[in-house]
């Protein structure tokens, strides 16, 4: 099973016009969790990935 990568998270957040701070807030995680993931200091748990997925899927794309 392939987990979502940090660059994919960034791209999806940008697609939905969300800052990473806002994404973290909506997912109920600290922004530092994303930063540690990006730097390779940690890997996300399935629970964290699920929270991010929920935050991204519950967000509507902004109209142009």
Buried (B, 14 or more C-beta within 10 A) or exposed (E): EEEEEBEEBBEBBEEBEBEBEBBBBBBEBEBEBBBBBBEEEEEBEEEBBEBBBEBBEEBEEEEE
